Amino acid sequence: MESGTNTPDRTASEAPRSTAGLAAGSTAGRAPAEEPAGEPTGNRRGRRSKEEILDATARVMALRGYAGTTISTITAETGLPRSAIYHHFHSKGGLLSAVMARGARGFFAAMRAAHADPPAGGTHRERMAWYLDRTAEVFATNPEFMRLHFLLLLSDEAAEAEVAEMNQQVRDEGRAYMRVMISAAFADQGPEIAEAVAAELDFFTIAGFDGAFIASQADPERTIAAQMARLTDAMVALGEAAVARHKALAAQ
């Protein structure tokens, strides 16, 4: 699952954009592009029908889950023929992968915006808290995407290659962001140690966000933001212990 991007001298705003790239062509979080003058009517209609299919699939998935999201339910929801769905997406797996890709593009664009101006100074805890608080805001403001991600991640029926690959891309991208944040928090220890600490703690950090999001869905009073102080304390304690261990190894 490593994506080879744990570079501590980079800011989180420069985090890898592989998932966003896979989602190229989506319109999540953006105003519809103006239609080029003179573009054939059929092309405009096709683009609109593709977005209608993606919107309908996201709605149906939220209500019925993976198994209940069939091509028949999408045709009923959109009024479009099955041939239009297969023309754009070729299969159910391709359709759900496209829904995930569109959501991922919006999610990671929000992450880049949230991390665009990281603090240069401060303590480990202050820097870590800044990153974790802003990441929590992105999770909290994208609940539909996160619910879809977990729904597909945990469904045995969602093991189709295209869906599984897209979910893996989202996980890899998320861990890459965690590595950049951790590296930035411990950058004053030097790039080699910061990178080593980030490589140790990236999985733990994303697991913390996964748990905080699921807990907030089960009990809305326990918001993701409310859990960040504890996660920050845990990350700093684990990070400082890792720093001491790596320095001791380097001194031998």
C-alpha positions as a Markdown table, in Angstrom:
| # | Residue | x | y | z |
|---|---|---|---|---|
| 1 | Met | 0.0 | 0.0 | 0.0 |
| 2 | Glu | 3.0 | 2.3 | 0.1 |
| 3 | Ser | 2.8 | 5.0 | -2.6 |
| 4 | Gly | 6.4 | 6.1 | -2.2 |
| 5 | Thr | 5.5 | 9.7 | -1.3 |
| 6 | Asn | 6.6 | 10.1 | 2.3 |
| 7 | Thr | 8.8 | 13.1 | 1.7 |
| 8 | Pro | 9.1 | 15.2 | 4.9 |
| 9 | Asp | 10.4 | 18.3 | 3.3 |
| 10 | Arg | 7.1 | 18.8 | 1.5 |
| 11 | Thr | 4.0 | 20.5 | 2.8 |
| 12 | Ala | 0.6 | 18.8 | 2.9 |
| 13 | Ser | -0.6 | 21.1 | 0.2 |
| 14 | Glu | 1.9 | 19.4 | -2.1 |
| 15 | Ala | 0.7 | 15.9 | -1.3 |
| 16 | Pro | 0.4 | 13.4 | -4.1 |
| 17 | Arg | -2.6 | 13.8 | -6.4 |
| 18 | Ser | -2.8 | 10.3 | -7.9 |
| 19 | Thr | -6.4 | 9.7 | -6.9 |
| 20 | Ala | -7.5 | 13.1 | -8.1 |
| 21 | Gly | -5.8 | 12.3 | -11.4 |
| 22 | Leu | -7.7 | 9.0 | -11.7 |
| 23 | Ala | -10.9 | 11.0 | -11.2 |
| 24 | Ala | -10.1 | 13.3 | -14.0 |
| 25 | Gly | -13.2 | 14.6 | -15.8 |
| 26 | Ser | -15.4 | 14.6 | -12.7 |
| 27 | Thr | -17.3 | 17.8 | -11.7 |
| 28 | Ala | -17.5 | 17.2 | -7.9 |
| 29 | Gly | -17.3 | 20.5 | -6.0 |
| 30 | Arg | -17.2 | 22.6 | -9.2 |
| 31 | Ala | -19.7 | 24.7 | -11.1 |
| 32 | Pro | -20.5 | 23.1 | -14.5 |
| 33 | Ala | -18.1 | 24.0 | -17.2 |
| 34 | Glu | -19.4 | 26.2 | -19.9 |
| 35 | Glu | -20.2 | 24.3 | -23.0 |
| 36 | Pro | -17.9 | 25.1 | -25.9 |
| 37 | Ala | -19.5 | 27.2 | -28.6 |
| 38 | Gly | -20.6 | 25.1 | -31.5 |
| 39 | Glu | -20.2 | 21.8 | -29.6 |
| 40 | Pro | -22.6 | 19.2 | -31.1 |
| 41 | Thr | -25.8 | 18.8 | -29.2 |
| 42 | Gly | -25.3 | 15.0 | -28.8 |
| 43 | Asn | -22.0 | 15.6 | -27.0 |
| 44 | Arg | -23.6 | 18.0 | -24.5 |
| 45 | Arg | -26.5 | 15.6 | -24.0 |
| 46 | Gly | -24.1 | 12.7 | -23.4 |
| 47 | Arg | -22.2 | 14.7 | -20.8 |
| 48 | Arg | -25.3 | 15.6 | -19.0 |
| 49 | Ser | -26.6 | 12.0 | -19.0 |
| 50 | Lys | -23.3 | 10.8 | -17.6 |
| 51 | Glu | -23.5 | 13.2 | -14.7 |
| 52 | Glu | -27.2 | 12.3 | -14.1 |
| 53 | Ile | -26.2 | 8.6 | -13.9 |
| 54 | Leu | -23.4 | 9.4 | -11.4 |
| 55 | Asp | -25.7 | 11.5 | -9.3 |
| 56 | Ala | -28.5 | 8.8 | -9.3 |
| 57 | Thr | -26.0 | 6.0 | -8.5 |
| 58 | Ala | -24.7 | 8.0 | -5.5 |
| 59 | Arg | -28.3 | 8.5 | -4.2 |
| 60 | Val | -29.3 | 4.9 | -4.7 |
| 61 | Met | -26.1 | 3.6 | -3.1 |
| 62 | Ala | -26.7 | 5.7 | 0.0 |
| 63 | Leu | -30.2 | 4.2 | 0.3 |
| 64 | Arg | -29.8 | 0.6 | -0.8 |
| 65 | Gly | -26.1 | -0.3 | -0.5 |
| 66 | Tyr | -24.0 | -2.1 | -3.1 |
| 67 | Ala | -26.3 | -5.1 | -3.7 |
| 68 | Gly | -29.4 | -3.0 | -4.1 |
| 69 | Thr | -27.7 | -0.7 | -6.6 |
| 70 | Thr | -28.5 | -2.4 | -9.9 |
| 71 | Ile | -28.5 | -1.2 | -13.4 |
| 72 | Ser | -32.3 | -1.5 | -13.3 |
| 73 | Thr | -32.6 | 0.8 | -10.3 |
| 74 | Ile | -30.4 | 3.3 | -12.0 |
| 75 | Thr | -32.5 | 3.3 | -15.2 |
| 76 | Ala | -35.6 | 3.7 | -13.1 |
| 77 | Glu | -34.1 | 6.6 | -11.2 |
| 78 | Thr | -32.8 | 8.5 | -14.2 |
| 79 | Gly | -35.3 | 7.4 | -16.9 |
| 80 | Leu | -32.3 | 6.7 | -19.1 |
| 81 | Pro | -32.1 | 3.4 | -21.0 |
| 82 | Arg | -29.7 | 0.7 | -20.0 |
| 83 | Ser | -27.7 | 1.3 | -23.2 |
| 84 | Ala | -26.9 | 4.8 | -22.0 |
| 85 | Ile | -25.4 | 3.4 | -18.7 |
| 86 | Tyr | -23.4 | 0.7 | -20.5 |
| 87 | His | -22.2 | 3.3 | -23.1 |
| 88 | His | -20.7 | 5.5 | -20.4 |
| 89 | Phe | -19.5 | 2.9 | -17.8 |
| 90 | His | -19.5 | -0.6 | -19.5 |
| 91 | Ser | -20.4 | -2.4 | -16.2 |
| 92 | Lys | -21.8 | -2.0 | -12.7 |
| 93 | Gly | -18.2 | -2.1 | -11.4 |
| 94 | Gly | -17.2 | 0.6 | -13.8 |
| 95 | Leu | -20.1 | 2.8 | -12.7 |
| 96 | Leu | -19.4 | 2.5 | -9.0 |
| 97 | Ser | -15.7 | 3.1 | -9.6 |
| 98 | Ala | -16.6 | 6.3 | -11.4 |
| 99 | Val | -18.8 | 7.4 | -8.5 |
| 100 | Met | -15.9 | 6.8 | -6.1 |
| 101 | Ala | -13.5 | 8.6 | -8.4 |
| 102 | Arg | -15.7 | 11.7 | -8.6 |
| 103 | Gly | -16.1 | 11.7 | -4.8 |
| 104 | Ala | -12.3 | 11.2 | -4.3 |
| 105 | Arg | -11.5 | 14.1 | -6.5 |
| 106 | Gly | -13.7 | 16.5 | -4.5 |
| 107 | Phe | -12.4 | 15.0 | -1.2 |
| 108 | Phe | -8.7 | 15.4 | -2.0 |
| 109 | Ala | -9.2 | 18.8 | -3.5 |
| 110 | Ala | -10.7 | 19.8 | -0.2 |
| 111 | Met | -7.7 | 18.3 | 1.6 |
| 112 | Arg | -5.3 | 20.3 | -0.5 |
| 113 | Ala | -7.2 | 23.5 | 0.1 |
| 114 | Ala | -7.3 | 22.8 | 3.9 |
| 115 | His | -3.6 | 22.3 | 4.1 |
| 116 | Ala | -2.6 | 25.1 | 1.7 |
| 117 | Asp | -1.0 | 27.4 | 4.4 |
| 118 | Pro | 0.7 | 25.2 | 7.0 |
| 119 | Pro | 2.5 | 26.8 | 10.0 |
| 120 | Ala | 6.3 | 27.1 | 9.7 |
| 121 | Gly | 7.1 | 27.2 | 13.5 |
| 122 | Gly | 5.7 | 26.0 | 16.7 |
| 123 | Thr | 6.0 | 22.8 | 18.6 |
| 124 | His | 5.5 | 19.2 | 17.4 |
| 125 | Arg | 2.1 | 19.3 | 19.1 |
| 126 | Glu | 1.0 | 22.7 | 17.6 |
| 127 | Arg | 2.0 | 21.6 | 14.1 |
| 128 | Met | 0.3 | 18.2 | 14.5 |
| 129 | Ala | -2.8 | 19.7 | 15.9 |
| 130 | Trp | -3.1 | 22.2 | 13.0 |
| 131 | Tyr | -2.9 | 19.4 | 10.4 |
| 132 | Leu | -5.2 | 17.0 | 12.3 |
| 133 | Asp | -7.8 | 19.7 | 13.0 |
| 134 | Arg | -8.0 | 20.7 | 9.3 |
| 135 | Thr | -8.1 | 17.1 | 8.2 |
| 136 | Ala | -11.0 | 16.5 | 10.6 |
| 137 | Glu | -12.9 | 19.4 | 9.0 |
| 138 | Val | -12.5 | 17.8 | 5.6 |
| 139 | Phe | -13.8 | 14.4 | 6.9 |
| 140 | Ala | -16.8 | 16.1 | 8.6 |
| 141 | Thr | -17.8 | 18.1 | 5.6 |
| 142 | Asn | -17.6 | 15.1 | 3.2 |
| 143 | Pro | -19.7 | 12.5 | 5.0 |
| 144 | Glu | -21.4 | 11.2 | 1.9 |
| 145 | Phe | -18.1 | 10.3 | 0.3 |
| 146 | Met | -16.8 | 8.7 | 3.5 |
| 147 | Arg | -19.9 | 6.6 | 4.0 |
| 148 | Leu | -19.7 | 5.4 | 0.4 |
| 149 | His | -16.0 | 4.6 | 0.8 |
| 150 | Phe | -16.6 | 2.5 | 4.0 |
| 151 | Leu | -19.7 | 0.9 | 2.5 |
| 152 | Leu | -17.8 | -0.4 | -0.5 |
| 153 | Leu | -14.7 | -1.2 | 1.6 |
| 154 | Leu | -16.6 | -3.5 | 3.9 |
| 155 | Ser | -18.9 | -5.1 | 1.4 |
| 156 | Asp | -18.0 | -8.6 | 0.2 |
| 157 | Glu | -20.1 | -7.9 | -2.8 |
| 158 | Ala | -17.9 | -4.9 | -3.8 |
| 159 | Ala | -14.9 | -7.1 | -4.6 |
| 160 | Glu | -15.1 | -6.3 | -8.4 |
| 161 | Ala | -11.7 | -5.4 | -9.6 |
| 162 | Glu | -12.6 | -1.8 | -10.7 |
| 163 | Val | -14.3 | -1.0 | -7.4 |
| 164 | Ala | -11.6 | -2.6 | -5.3 |
| 165 | Glu | -8.8 | -0.8 | -7.2 |
| 166 | Met | -10.5 | 2.6 | -6.7 |
| 167 | Asn | -11.0 | 1.9 | -3.0 |
| 168 | Gln | -7.3 | 1.0 | -2.7 |
| 169 | Gln | -6.3 | 4.2 | -4.5 |
| 170 | Val | -8.3 | 6.2 | -1.9 |
| 171 | Arg | -6.6 | 4.4 | 1.0 |
| 172 | Asp | -3.1 | 4.9 | -0.6 |
| 173 | Glu | -3.8 | 8.6 | -1.2 |
| 174 | Gly | -5.1 | 9.0 | 2.4 |
| 175 | Arg | -2.0 | 7.4 | 3.8 |
| 176 | Ala | 0.2 | 9.6 | 1.6 |
| 177 | Tyr | -1.4 | 12.7 | 3.1 |
| 178 | Met | -0.9 | 11.3 | 6.6 |
| 179 | Arg | 2.8 | 10.8 | 5.9 |
| 180 | Val | 3.2 | 14.3 | 4.7 |
| 181 | Met | 1.5 | 15.7 | 7.8 |
| 182 | Ile | 3.5 | 13.7 | 10.2 |
| 183 | Ser | 6.8 | 14.5 | 8.4 |
| 184 | Ala | 5.9 | 18.2 | 8.6 |
| 185 | Ala | 5.2 | 18.0 | 12.3 |
| 186 | Phe | 8.6 | 16.4 | 13.0 |
| 187 | Ala | 10.5 | 18.3 | 10.3 |
| 188 | Asp | 12.8 | 19.9 | 12.9 |
| 189 | Gln | 14.3 | 16.5 | 13.5 |
| 190 | Gly | 15.7 | 16.4 | 10.0 |
| 191 | Pro | 14.3 | 14.8 | 6.9 |
| 192 | Glu | 15.6 | 11.2 | 7.5 |
| 193 | Ile | 14.1 | 10.9 | 11.0 |
| 194 | Ala | 10.9 | 12.8 | 10.0 |
| 195 | Glu | 10.4 | 10.3 | 7.1 |
| 196 | Ala | 11.0 | 7.3 | 9.3 |
| 197 | Val | 8.5 | 8.5 | 11.9 |
| 198 | Ala | 5.9 | 9.2 | 9.2 |
| 199 | Ala | 6.4 | 5.7 | 7.7 |
| 200 | Glu | 5.8 | 4.2 | 11.2 |
| 201 | Leu | 2.7 | 6.2 | 12.0 |
| 202 | Asp | 0.8 | 6.7 | 8.8 |
| 203 | Phe | -1.4 | 3.6 | 9.2 |
| 204 | Phe | -2.2 | 4.4 | 12.8 |
| 205 | Thr | -3.2 | 8.0 | 11.9 |
| 206 | Ile | -5.6 | 7.0 | 9.1 |
| 207 | Ala | -7.0 | 4.3 | 11.4 |
| 208 | Gly | -7.6 | 7.1 | 14.0 |
| 209 | Phe | -9.6 | 9.1 | 11.5 |
| 210 | Asp | -11.5 | 6.0 | 10.3 |
| 211 | Gly | -12.5 | 5.3 | 13.9 |
| 212 | Ala | -13.4 | 8.9 | 14.7 |
| 213 | Phe | -15.6 | 9.2 | 11.6 |
| 214 | Ile | -17.5 | 5.9 | 12.3 |
| 215 | Ala | -17.9 | 6.9 | 15.9 |
| 216 | Ser | -19.4 | 10.3 | 14.9 |
| 217 | Gln | -21.9 | 8.4 | 12.7 |
| 218 | Ala | -22.9 | 6.2 | 15.5 |
| 219 | Asp | -23.1 | 9.1 | 18.0 |
| 220 | Pro | -23.4 | 12.5 | 16.4 |
| 221 | Glu | -22.6 | 14.2 | 19.7 |
| 222 | Arg | -19.0 | 12.7 | 19.5 |
| 223 | Thr | -17.9 | 14.8 | 16.6 |
| 224 | Ile | -14.7 | 14.1 | 14.7 |
| 225 | Ala | -13.3 | 17.5 | 15.8 |
| 226 | Ala | -13.9 | 16.6 | 19.5 |
| 227 | Gln | -11.6 | 13.6 | 19.1 |
| 228 | Met | -8.6 | 15.5 | 17.6 |
| 229 | Ala | -7.0 | 16.6 | 20.9 |
| 230 | Arg | -6.7 | 13.0 | 22.0 |
| 231 | Leu | -5.5 | 11.9 | 18.6 |
| 232 | Thr | -2.9 | 14.7 | 18.6 |
| 233 | Asp | -1.6 | 13.7 | 22.1 |
| 234 | Ala | -1.3 | 10.1 | 20.9 |
| 235 | Met | 0.5 | 11.1 | 17.7 |
| 236 | Val | 2.9 | 13.4 | 19.4 |
| 237 | Ala | 3.7 | 10.8 | 22.1 |
| 238 | Leu | 4.2 | 8.0 | 19.6 |
| 239 | Gly | 6.2 | 10.3 | 17.3 |
| 240 | Glu | 8.5 | 11.5 | 20.0 |
| 241 | Ala | 9.1 | 7.9 | 21.1 |
| 242 | Ala | 10.0 | 7.0 | 17.5 |
| 243 | Val | 12.3 | 10.0 | 17.2 |
| 244 | Ala | 14.2 | 8.9 | 20.4 |
| 245 | Arg | 14.4 | 5.3 | 19.1 |
| 246 | His | 15.8 | 6.3 | 15.7 |
| 247 | Lys | 18.3 | 8.7 | 17.2 |
| 248 | Ala | 19.5 | 5.9 | 19.5 |
| 249 | Leu | 19.9 | 3.5 | 16.6 |
| 250 | Ala | 21.8 | 6.2 | 14.6 |
| 251 | Ala | 24.2 | 6.7 | 17.5 |
| 252 | Gln | 25.1 | 3.0 | 17.7 |
